[in-house]
Amino acid sequence: MHIDELGEAADLQLDSERTVRYLRAGSGPPLVLLHTIRTQLEYFVDVIPMLARNYTVYVLDLPGHGRSSKPTTVEYDEPYLRRGVIDTITKLGLRDVTMVGDSIGAVLALTVASQIPQSVARVVASNPYDYDTRFADGIRRGNRLADVILGGVALPVVGPALGAAENKSVTSHIMQGGLAEGKKVPEPLLDEFDATLKRPGFHYVERNVYLNWRSWSAAREMYGSVTAPVTLVYGEQDWSRPDERARTAQALGVEPIILPETGHFAFLEHPRRLAEIVVGHPVPSS
């Protein structure tokens, strides 16, 4: 199903430099859905209709991602993306929000809940990307190709040029490292990612997010002040290591749910299972 068939897409002007693209679908209490590192709102195409039966779902292209604006004069660290999400929630007038995120989206769901507790009712955080110890650390754990390519992109002089050489095949192979064995990124989704990497500013944003890896690890310091109930989910084959998962779970004071045969891109691999975790009961697959 194409994303345009699921709801109403719009561009929200946050200020003179920032525009956030979002999709609204369904009816009920508000739920904000935040995607993974490197992807965009189409990542959630399979789970949106399942959640829209119970919620008014707002799916965002994070600042600099997808079809949101991509200014190349800012640092795309965790605080910058968090501010974009908070400003979007404020502009849309949302209250009692269920925040749901995957990867960096999970980190943002938690830090947003920490910063504006009066607006957040609950958090579901899947595979939070909060453990980097170097440039693109988590993604580079996925497979050898990801490690080699992103290690090159990290270099100070040739890195930007190497990043700009990314194509659909490279994207596919790197993302393969975030999926459980035998699973693949759907071709229509790869087509969306390929179209996005051709947009002006994309390569600056992608590399800059990785350059600001320290900010995603530092975000864990905010977890202790999250007052909303938190559901923490990890794919059994996520890039995070057991000690890193335990550290995050301890900071949040929760026991994580572990999904078997699941990698980093959990909502892509098991949309129905994640939807059931969010809504709290079985859901039809379509």
Residue pairs with C-beta under 8 A, 6 or more apart in sequence:
1 45
1 46
1 49
2 45
2 188
3 9
3 23
3 41
3 42
3 45
3 48
6 23
6 25
6 45
6 48
6 49
6 52
7 23
7 24
7 25
7 26
7 48
7 52
7 57
7 59
8 23
8 24
8 25
9 21
9 22
9 23
9 24
10 21
10 22
10 24
11 19
11 20
11 21
11 67
12 19
12 20
12 21
12 22
12 88
12 91
12 92
13 19
14 20
14 84
14 87
14 88
14 91
15 87
17 69
17 71
17 74
18 63
18 68
18 69
18 71
18 84
18 87
19 68
19 69
20 60
20 61
20 62
20 63
20 68
20 69
20 84
20 87
20 88
21 41
21 60
21 61
21 66
21 67
21 68
22 41
22 58
22 59
22 60
22 61
22 88
23 41
23 48
23 57
23 58
23 59
24 56
24 57
24 58
25 48
25 49
25 52
25 56
25 57
25 59
26 48
26 51
26 52
26 53
26 54
26 55
26 56
26 57
27 52
27 55
27 56
28 54
28 55
28 56
29 55
29 56
29 96
29 98
29 121
30 55
30 56
30 58
30 94
30 95
30 96
30 97
30 98
31 51
31 55
31 56
31 57
31 58
31 97
31 98
31 99
31 100
31 278
32 58
32 60
32 85
32 88
32 89
32 94
32 97
32 98
32 99
32 100
32 109
33 41
33 44
33 47
33 48
33 51
33 57
33 58
33 59
33 60
33 100
33 101
33 105
34 60
34 62
34 85
34 99
34 100
34 101
34 102
34 104
34 105
34 106
34 108
34 109
35 41
35 43
35 44
35 59
35 60
35 61
35 62
35 65
35 66
35 101
35 102
35 103
35 105
36 43
36 102
36 103
36 104
36 105
36 127
36 129
36 264
36 265
36 267
37 103
37 104
37 129
37 138
37 139
37 209
38 65
38 139
38 175
38 193
38 206
38 209
39 65
39 66
39 193
40 61
40 62
40 65
40 66
40 67
40 192
40 193
40 196
41 59
41 60
41 61
41 66
42 66
42 189
42 192
43 102
43 189
43 265
43 267
43 268
44 59
44 267
44 271
45 189
46 267
46 268
46 271
47 267
47 271
47 272
47 274
47 275
48 57
48 59
49 286
50 271
50 272
50 275
50 279
50 283
50 284
50 285
51 57
51 100
51 275
51 278
51 279
53 279
53 283
54 279
55 98
55 279
58 88
58 92
58 94
60 68
60 85
60 88
61 67
61 68
62 68
62 81
62 84
62 85
62 104
62 105
62 108
63 69
63 76
63 80
63 81
63 84
63 85
64 70
64 71
64 76
64 81
64 201
64 205
64 208
64 209
65 196
65 205
66 196
67 196
67 199
68 84
70 199
70 200
70 201
70 202
70 204
70 205
71 201
72 201
72 204
72 205
74 80
75 208
75 212
76 205
76 208
76 209
76 212
77 212
77 215
78 104
78 107
78 108
78 111
78 212
78 215
78 216
78 218
78 219
79 215
81 104
81 108
82 108
82 111
82 112
82 115
85 108
85 112
86 112
86 115
86 116
89 97
89 112
89 116
89 119
94 119
95 119
96 119
96 120
96 121
97 119
97 120
97 121
98 120
98 121
98 122
98 123
98 124
98 278
99 109
99 110
99 112
99 113
99 120
99 122
99 123
99 124
99 228
100 109
100 123
100 124
100 126
100 278
101 107
101 108
101 109
101 110
101 124
101 125
101 126
101 128
102 126
102 127
102 265
102 266
102 267
103 126
103 127
103 128
103 129
103 264
103 265
104 129
104 209
104 216
106 125
106 126
106 127
106 128
106 129
107 125
107 128
107 129
107 130
107 216
107 219
109 123
109 124
109 125
110 123
110 125
110 128
110 219
110 222
110 223
110 226
110 230
110 252
111 219
111 222
112 120
113 120
113 123
113 226
113 227
113 228
113 230
114 222
114 223
114 225
114 226
115 222
117 225
117 226
117 227
117 228
120 228
121 228
122 228
122 229
122 230
122 231
123 226
123 228
123 229
123 230
123 231
124 230
124 231
124 233
124 274
124 277
124 278
125 230
125 231
125 232
125 233
125 252
126 233
126 234
126 235
126 266
126 267
126 274
127 233
127 234
127 235
127 238
127 239
127 240
127 264
127 266
128 232
128 240
128 248
129 138
129 216
129 239
130 216
130 217
130 219
130 220
130 244
130 248
131 137
131 138
131 217
131 240
131 241
131 244
131 247
131 248
132 138
132 213
132 214
132 216
132 217
133 213
133 217
134 140
134 154
134 213
135 150
135 151
135 153
135 154
135 210
135 211
135 213
136 146
136 150
136 153
136 154
136 210
136 213
137 213
138 239
138 240
138 264
139 146
139 150
139 174
139 177
139 178
139 239
140 146
140 147
140 150
140 151
141 147
141 177
141 239
142 174
142 176
142 177
142 178
142 239
142 264
143 173
143 174
143 176
143 177
145 170
145 173
145 174
145 177
146 173
146 174
146 177
149 162
149 170
149 174
150 174
150 210
152 158
152 159
152 162
153 159
153 160
153 162
153 163
153 207
153 210
154 210
155 162
159 207
160 203
160 204
160 207
163 203
163 206
163 207
164 203
166 197
166 203
166 206
167 194
167 197
168 190
168 191
168 193
168 194
171 190
171 193
171 194
171 197
172 184
172 185
172 190
175 185
175 265
176 184
176 185
177 263
178 239
178 263
178 264
178 265
179 185
179 263
179 264
179 265
179 268
179 269
180 235
180 236
180 237
180 261
180 262
180 263
180 269
181 237
183 263
183 269
185 265
185 268
189 268
196 202
197 203
197 206
220 247
220 248
220 251
223 248
223 251
223 252
224 251
224 252
226 252
230 252
230 254
231 254
231 257
231 277
231 278
232 248
232 249
232 252
232 254
232 255
232 256
232 257
233 256
233 257
233 258
233 259
233 266
233 274
233 277
234 240
234 245
234 256
234 257
234 258
234 259
235 258
235 259
235 262
235 263
235 264
235 266
235 269
236 258
236 259
236 260
236 261
236 262
237 261
237 262
237 263
237 264
238 245
238 262
238 263
238 264
238 266
239 263
239 264
240 248
245 256
248 256
249 255
249 256
257 277
259 266
259 270
259 273
262 269
262 270
263 269
266 274
267 274
272 283
272 285
275 283
276 282
276 283
